[in-house]
């Protein structure tokens, strides 16, 4: 089978990520949305963001305009999943330091141990 014959299959398999169109739209624009949310503060206009998504052709599961609740909840999933790897790595680093265990300090101290008396 040629690459050209596989092309429709590749397109079909690559478009379904198991994520909603709203999720994929937000994920692709994560950095810009996050920056805007930092500037706006605690009560963003999720309807305004839904209008932007709709203008880009993004629809909800019923082929309509995403609701403000859908936008807010999807944003929580997107930002939470992107922050999850950082949360998994940080505690390991913090835990070692917070318990006073420093492998580099231990190795340095071992080199300063007194050597036995030479006869």
SETOR-221648 format. One record per residue: residue in one letter; x negated, z negated, y negated of N, C-alpha, C, O in turn. Coordinates in pm, 1 decimal. Layout:
N
   doti         nX         nZ         nY        caX        caZ        caY         cX         cZ         cY         oX         oZ         oY
      a          X          Z          Y          X          Z          Y          X          Z          Y          X          Z          Y
...
% end
This chain:
119
   doti         nX         nZ         nY        caX        caZ        caY         cX         cZ         cY         oX         oZ         oY
      x      -85.8        0.0      118.2        0.0        0.0        0.0      -89.5        0.0     -123.3     -188.5      -72.9     -128.9
      x      -55.0       80.2     -219.7     -137.4       91.7     -340.6     -105.0      -18.2     -440.6       -0.9      -83.2     -431.9
      x     -196.0      -38.0     -535.9     -172.5     -135.2     -642.8      -48.1      -99.5     -722.5       25.6     -187.4     -767.1
      x      -25.3       30.1     -740.0       91.3       74.4     -815.8      221.2       38.4     -743.1      320.4        4.1     -807.3
      x      221.1       45.8     -611.9      339.7        9.3     -534.0      364.0     -141.1     -537.7      478.5     -185.1     -527.8
      x      259.0     -219.8     -551.8      272.3     -364.4     -557.9      313.9     -414.1     -695.2      361.4     -526.9     -708.8
      x      296.8     -332.0     -795.9      320.4     -374.1     -933.9      456.1     -440.2     -957.4      458.9     -545.4    -1021.2
      x      569.0     -386.3     -910.4      697.1     -454.2     -932.6      703.2     -590.6     -864.5      766.7     -682.7     -915.9
      x      637.6     -604.0     -749.4      635.9     -732.0     -678.3      552.2     -835.6     -753.2      589.4     -952.5     -762.5
      x      440.2     -791.2     -805.5      354.8     -881.4     -882.6      430.2     -930.7    -1005.3      427.0    -1049.7    -1036.5
      x      497.7     -840.5    -1074.8      576.8     -880.4    -1193.2      686.5     -978.8    -1155.4      707.1    -1079.0    -1223.8
      x      756.4     -950.2    -1046.9      867.0    -1037.0    -1004.7      816.6    -1175.7     -965.9      879.4    -1276.0     -999.8
      x      705.6    -1182.2     -896.1      653.1    -1310.8     -850.7      587.5    -1390.1     -963.2      586.3    -1513.1     -958.9
      x      534.0    -1323.2    -1061.7      463.1    -1394.5    -1167.7      555.0    -1443.8    -1278.5      515.7    -1531.3    -1355.7
      x      675.4    -1390.7    -1288.7      764.2    -1433.2    -1397.0      836.9    -1562.2    -1364.7      876.9    -1633.3    -1456.8
      x      855.6    -1595.0    -1239.7      927.5    -1717.2    -1204.5      831.2    -1832.6    -1181.3      775.7    -1846.1    -1072.2
      x      811.2    -1915.2    -1282.2      715.5    -2024.7    -1267.8      784.2    -2153.3    -1222.2      718.3    -2256.1    -1206.8
      x      914.7    -2148.7    -1200.5      986.0    -2270.7    -1167.1     1019.8    -2351.6    -1290.9     1077.8    -2459.6    -1280.0
      x      985.5    -2302.5    -1405.3     1012.8    -2369.1    -1532.3     1113.1    -2286.9    -1610.5     1119.7    -2164.6    -1598.0
      x     1190.6    -2356.4    -1691.1     1291.5    -2288.6    -1770.9     1226.5    -2205.0    -1881.2     1111.6    -2229.5    -1917.8
      x     1298.5    -2107.6    -1933.6     1245.5    -2030.4    -2045.4     1211.5    -2119.2    -2166.1     1113.9    -2093.1    -2236.4
      x     1291.5    -2223.5    -2190.0     1263.9    -2315.0    -2301.1     1131.2    -2386.1    -2276.6     1050.1    -2399.0    -2368.3
      x     1108.5    -2432.0    -2154.6      982.0    -2499.7    -2119.8      864.6    -2406.0    -2144.1      767.5    -2443.2    -2210.0
      x      873.5    -2284.1    -2090.7      762.9    -2188.8    -2105.4      737.5    -2155.4    -2252.3      622.6    -2141.9    -2294.2
      x      844.7    -2142.3    -2330.2      831.5    -2112.4    -2473.4      760.4    -2227.6    -2544.5      668.8    -2205.2    -2623.7
      x      802.5    -2349.5    -2516.2      739.4    -2466.1    -2580.1      595.6    -2483.4    -2534.5      508.5    -2515.9    -2615.2
      x      569.9    -2462.4    -2407.1      433.9    -2478.7    -2354.0      338.5    -2381.2    -2420.6      225.2    -2416.8    -2453.0
      x      383.7    -2258.4    -2441.0      299.6    -2157.2    -2504.9      271.2    -2190.3    -2651.5      171.9    -2144.5    -2707.9
      x      358.0    -2269.2    -2712.1      344.7    -2303.2    -2854.7      315.3    -2452.2    -2875.7      335.5    -2504.9    -2985.1
      x      268.2    -2518.6    -2772.2      251.3    -2663.5    -2774.9      173.2    -2713.5    -2896.6      218.9    -2804.0    -2966.4
      x       57.8    -2656.3    -2921.9      -27.0    -2707.4    -3029.9       40.7    -2695.6    -3165.8       31.6    -2786.7    -3248.1
      x      108.4    -2583.8    -3189.2      177.1    -2565.6    -3318.7      296.6    -2659.5    -3332.5      319.3    -2715.9    -3439.5
      x      372.7    -2676.3    -3224.9      488.5    -2766.7    -3230.8      440.5    -2910.7    -3249.5      497.6    -2985.1    -3329.3
      x      336.8    -2950.0    -3177.1      284.4    -3086.6    -3188.7      236.0    -3114.1    -3330.6      260.9    -3221.9    -3384.6
      x      167.2    -3018.0    -3391.5      119.0    -3036.3    -3528.8      236.1    -3049.8    -3625.6      233.3    -3133.8    -3715.6
      x      338.7    -2967.5    -3607.2      456.1    -2975.0    -3694.6      527.6    -3108.8    -3677.8      573.2    -3167.7    -3775.9
      x      537.5    -3156.6    -3555.0      603.6    -3285.3    -3530.9      527.0    -3400.9    -3595.3      587.7    -3496.2    -3644.1
      x      394.4    -3392.8    -3595.4      315.9    -3497.5    -3662.5      344.4    -3499.0    -3812.1      349.2    -3605.9    -3873.0
      x      363.4    -3382.8    -3871.6      391.8    -3374.8    -4015.3      534.1    -3419.3    -4049.3      557.2    -3483.2    -4152.0
      x      628.7    -3385.0    -3962.5      769.8    -3414.1    -3988.2      801.3    -3561.8    -3971.0      877.3    -3618.5    -4049.6
      x      744.7    -3623.8    -3870.8      770.6    -3765.6    -3848.8      869.3    -3791.7    -3737.5      877.4    -3716.0    -3640.8
      x      944.4    -3899.8    -3751.7     1021.4    -3953.7    -3640.0     1156.2    -3887.3    -3613.5     1212.5    -3908.3    -3506.0
      x     1210.3    -3809.1    -3705.0     1343.1    -3750.2    -3682.1     1340.8    -3598.7    -3704.0     1393.5    -3548.8    -3803.4
      x     1279.3    -3526.2    -3610.3     1272.1    -3380.1    -3626.3     1408.3    -3313.4    -3607.2     1498.0    -3368.9    -3543.7
      x     1421.2    -3196.5    -3662.2     1543.2    -3116.9    -3649.4     1529.9    -3027.9    -3525.8     1479.3    -2916.0    -3534.4
      x     1574.9    -3077.3    -3412.5     1563.2    -3002.6    -3287.8     1650.6    -2878.0    -3290.1     1619.9    -2779.7    -3222.7
      x     1759.5    -2880.9    -3367.1     1842.9    -2760.1    -3380.9     1764.4    -2647.6    -3448.2     1779.0    -2530.8    -3412.2
      x     1681.8    -2683.2    -3545.4     1598.6    -2582.3    -3611.4     1501.5    -2517.9    -3514.8     1480.0    -2396.8    -3519.2
      x     1442.5    -2598.6    -3427.1     1351.3    -2544.6    -3326.5     1427.8    -2458.4    -3226.0     1376.3    -2357.0    -3178.9
      x     1550.1    -2498.6    -3193.5     1634.0    -2418.1    -3103.1     1663.2    -2282.2    -3165.6     1665.3    -2180.7    -3096.0
      x     1685.8    -2280.1    -3297.0     1708.8    -2152.8    -3366.0     1585.3    -2062.8    -3356.9     1597.3    -1941.9    -3337.2
      x     1467.0    -2122.4    -3371.3     1343.3    -2043.6    -3359.0     1328.4    -1986.2    -3218.7     1291.2    -1870.1    -3201.8
      x     1357.7    -2068.1    -3118.5     1349.1    -2021.6    -2980.0     1448.3    -1908.4    -2955.8     1415.2    -1807.5    -2893.3
      x     1568.3    -1926.1    -3005.3     1672.7    -1823.6    -2989.0     1629.2    -1692.3    -3055.4     1651.8    -1584.2    -3001.1
      x     1567.4    -1702.8    -3172.3     1519.5    -1582.6    -3241.6     1411.4    -1510.2    -3160.3     1395.2    -1388.7    -3171.5
      x     1338.3    -1585.8    -3079.3     1236.9    -1526.1    -2992.1     1295.6    -1477.5    -2859.5     1222.3    -1430.9    -2772.3
      x     1427.6    -1488.5    -2844.7     1492.6    -1438.6    -2724.0     1505.7    -1541.0    -2612.3     1541.5    -1505.2    -2500.1
      x     1477.4    -1667.5    -2640.9     1486.8    -1771.9    -2539.2     1630.9    -1819.4    -2529.0     1695.3    -1849.5    -2629.5
      x     1680.4    -1825.5    -2405.2     1817.5    -1870.0    -2381.0     1816.4    -1987.1    -2283.8     1719.6    -2006.9    -2210.5
      x     1924.2    -2064.3    -2283.7     1935.4    -2174.2    -2187.5     1985.2    -2119.5    -2054.2     1996.2    -1998.1    -2037.4
      x     2015.3    -2207.5    -1960.1     2056.9    -2167.4    -1825.6     2187.3    -2088.1    -1825.0     2211.7    -2009.6    -1733.4
      x     2271.3    -2108.0    -1926.5     2398.6    -2035.6    -1934.7     2390.1    -1914.6    -2027.3     2491.9    -1860.1    -2070.2
      x     2266.2    -1873.3    -2057.5     2239.1    -1758.3    -2142.3     2284.9    -1779.5    -2287.2     2317.5    -1683.6    -2357.2
      x     2287.1    -1903.3    -2330.6     2325.4    -1935.1    -2467.7     2210.5    -1997.2    -2544.7     2097.5    -2003.8    -2496.3
      x     2241.0    -2042.1    -2664.4     2141.7    -2107.4    -2749.6     2110.5    -2245.4    -2692.2     2202.2    -2321.0    -2660.2
      x     1981.9    -2279.1    -2678.6     1947.7    -2413.0    -2629.4     1999.1    -2520.0    -2725.6     1994.6    -2501.6    -2847.3
      x     2047.1    -2629.5    -2672.5     2096.9    -2738.8    -2756.8     1979.4    -2820.8    -2809.7     1866.5    -2809.1    -2762.0
      x     2009.0    -2903.5    -2908.9     1906.8    -2993.4    -2962.7     1857.9    -3088.8    -2853.4     1738.4    -3117.1    -2844.4
      x     1949.3    -3137.6    -2771.4     1911.5    -3228.1    -2662.4     1820.0    -3158.6    -2562.1     1724.2    -3218.8    -2513.7
      x     1848.6    -3032.8    -2530.7     1762.7    -2956.4    -2439.6     1623.9    -2941.8    -2498.2     1524.4    -2957.8    -2427.6
      x     1616.4    -2911.8    -2626.3     1486.3    -2895.6    -2692.4     1408.1    -3027.1    -2690.3     1289.7    -3028.8    -2656.8
      x     1473.8    -3135.4    -2725.6     1407.8    -3266.6    -2730.2     1359.6    -3308.9    -2591.2     1245.0    -3350.7    -2574.9
      x     1447.3    -3297.8    -2491.8     1412.3    -3339.3    -2355.8     1303.3    -3250.3    -2295.9     1214.7    -3298.7    -2225.5
      x     1310.3    -3122.2    -2323.8     1207.8    -3030.6    -2273.7     1073.9    -3061.0    -2339.7      969.7    -3056.6    -2274.4
      x     1076.7    -3091.9    -2469.1      952.6    -3126.8    -2537.2      889.0    -3251.4    -2474.8      767.0    -3258.3    -2460.3
      x      970.0    -3347.7    -2438.6      916.9    -3468.8    -2374.4      848.3    -3435.1    -2242.7      743.3    -3490.9    -2210.8
      x      907.9    -3343.8    -2166.3      845.5    -3303.5    -2040.0      714.8    -3228.4    -2064.7      613.1    -3256.9    -2001.5
      x      718.4    -3132.4    -2157.1      598.7    -3052.2    -2185.5      485.1    -3141.1    -2233.7      374.8    -3135.8    -2179.1
      x      510.5    -3222.1    -2334.3      403.6    -3305.0    -2390.7      359.4    -3412.6    -2292.4      241.5    -3447.7    -2288.5
      x      451.8    -3465.3    -2213.5      415.1    -3565.2    -2113.2      327.7    -3508.8    -2003.7      232.1    -3573.6    -1961.1
      x      358.8    -3389.3    -1957.6      279.5    -3328.2    -1851.8      141.0    -3289.0    -1901.5       44.1    -3294.4    -1825.8
      x      131.0    -3249.9    -2027.1       -0.3    -3214.6    -2081.0      -85.2    -3338.9    -2106.0     -208.0    -3332.4    -2100.2
      x      -21.1    -3450.6    -2133.4      -95.1    -3575.2    -2157.0     -131.1    -3644.9    -2026.8     -221.3    -3728.7    -2025.6
      x      -63.8    -3613.1    -1918.0      -85.1    -3681.8    -1790.2     -229.6    -3674.8    -1741.1     -281.4    -3777.7    -1698.0
      x     -298.3    -3559.7    -1744.8     -437.6    -3559.6    -1698.4     -526.1    -3653.7    -1780.5     -615.1    -3718.0    -1724.9
      x     -503.8    -3662.6    -1908.3     -583.9    -3752.7    -1991.8     -557.1    -3898.1    -1954.9     -648.9    -3980.1    -1955.3
      x     -432.1    -3930.6    -1922.9     -399.7    -4068.1    -1884.1     -463.0    -4103.9    -1751.0     -499.5    -4219.5    -1729.1
      x     -476.8    -4006.2    -1661.2     -537.0    -4034.7    -1530.9     -687.5    -4057.9    -1543.3     -742.8    -4139.5    -1469.5
      x     -754.0    -3989.4    -1633.4     -898.3    -4001.1    -1648.3     -935.2    -4124.2    -1729.5    -1027.8    -4196.1    -1691.7
      x     -867.0    -4150.6    -1838.3     -904.7    -4258.4    -1929.8     -908.9    -4396.3    -1864.3    -1005.4    -4468.9    -1887.9
      x     -811.5    -4436.9    -1784.1     -817.5    -4571.9    -1728.6     -939.9    -4595.5    -1641.5     -992.0    -4707.1    -1640.4
      x     -987.9    -4495.9    -1568.8    -1105.7    -4513.9    -1485.8    -1226.3    -4547.1    -1572.7    -1305.4    -4635.0    -1538.6
      x    -1240.4    -4477.7    -1683.4    -1352.6    -4501.0    -1773.8    -1339.1    -4637.9    -1840.9    -1435.9    -4713.7    -1847.7
      x    -1223.0    -4668.4    -1888.8    -1199.3    -4794.5    -1958.1    -1213.2    -4912.1    -1861.8    -1267.0    -5016.2    -1899.2
      x    -1165.9    -4897.0    -1739.5    -1169.6    -5006.2    -1642.7    -1313.2    -5049.6    -1614.0    -1341.6    -5169.3    -1610.5
      x    -1403.8    -4954.4    -1593.7    -1541.7    -4989.5    -1563.6    -1604.1    -5065.9    -1679.8    -1673.2    -5165.5    -1658.3
      x    -1580.7    -5020.9    -1801.7    -1638.3    -5086.8    -1919.0    -1573.1    -5222.0    -1943.4    -1640.9    -5317.4    -1981.7
      x    -1442.2    -5231.4    -1921.5    -1372.2    -5355.7    -1953.7    -1407.6    -5467.7    -1856.7    -1391.4    -5585.0    -1890.1
      x    -1455.7    -5433.6    -1737.1    -1494.9    -5536.7    -1641.6    -1643.1    -5569.2    -1651.3    -1695.8    -5644.0    -1569.0
      x    -1709.2    -5514.5    -1749.3    -1849.5    -5544.7    -1770.1    -1942.8    -5476.3    -1672.2    -2061.8    -5507.4    -1669.3
      x    -1892.6    -5385.1    -1593.1    -1976.7    -5314.0    -1498.0    -2031.3    -5190.1    -1565.4    -1956.4    -5099.4    -1601.6
      x    -2160.5    -5187.0    -1581.7    -2225.3    -5072.2    -1642.2    -2337.4    -5029.5    -1549.7    -2442.9    -5093.0    -1548.3
      x    -2317.7    -4922.9    -1471.8    -2419.6    -4883.5    -1374.9    -2553.1    -4847.5    -1440.4    -2658.7    -4865.8    -1379.9
      x    -2548.9    -4796.6    -1563.0    -2674.0    -4762.4    -1630.6    -2751.1    -4888.9    -1669.4    -2873.6    -4893.3    -1658.1
      x    -2678.9    -4991.3    -1714.9    -2742.5    -5118.9    -1750.0    -2802.0    -5183.7    -1624.5    -2912.3    -5238.3    -1629.8
      x    -2730.7    -5178.2    -1513.0    -2779.8    -5237.2    -1387.9    -2907.7    -5167.7    -1343.2    -3001.3    -5234.2    -1298.8
      x    -2913.4    -5036.6    -1353.9    -3033.8    -4962.5    -1314.7    -3150.0    -4997.3    -1406.2    -3263.0    -5011.6    -1359.3
      x    -3124.8    -5011.2    -1535.1    -3228.5    -5047.1    -1631.1    -3281.3    -5187.4    -1602.8    -3402.4    -5209.6    -1604.2
      x    -3191.7    -5281.5    -1577.4    -3232.8    -5418.5    -1547.0    -3315.0    -5424.7    -1419.2    -3407.8    -5505.1    -1409.6
      x    -3282.9    -5341.8    -1321.3    -3355.6    -5340.7    -1194.9    -3499.7    -5295.4    -1215.6    -3588.7    -5339.9    -1143.1
      x    -3524.1    -5209.5    -1311.0    -3661.0    -5162.7    -1336.0    -3744.1    -5269.2    -1404.8    -3866.9    -5260.8    -1402.8
      x    -3681.7    -5369.1    -1465.6    -3752.6    -5474.0    -1536.8    -3775.3    -5598.4    -1449.8    -3829.7    -5698.1    -1497.3
      x    -3734.2    -5592.8    -1324.4    -3750.0    -5708.7    -1236.3    -3899.2    -5736.7    -1216.4    -3979.4    -5643.8    -1207.8
      x    -3935.8    -5863.5    -1209.4    -4078.8    -5895.9    -1192.2    -4128.5    -5849.6    -1056.1    -4057.4    -5854.7     -955.7
      x    -4250.8    -5805.2    -1056.8    -4313.3    -5757.2     -933.4    -4390.8    -5874.4     -873.7    -4444.2    -5958.2     -946.4
      x    -4396.3    -5879.3     -742.9    -4466.0    -5989.1     -674.4    -4612.6    -6002.2     -717.0    -4672.0    -5905.7     -765.1
      x    -4669.6    -6118.9     -699.8    -4807.1    -6149.5     -739.2    -4905.2    -6065.4     -657.6    -4897.7    -6060.3     -534.8
      x    -4995.0    -6001.2     -726.6    -5094.9    -5917.8     -659.7    -5215.8    -6003.4     -629.4    -5263.9    -6075.9     -716.5
      x    -5266.5    -5996.1     -505.1    -5383.6    -6074.3     -463.9    -5508.6    -5996.1     -465.8    -5615.0    -6048.9     -433.6
% end
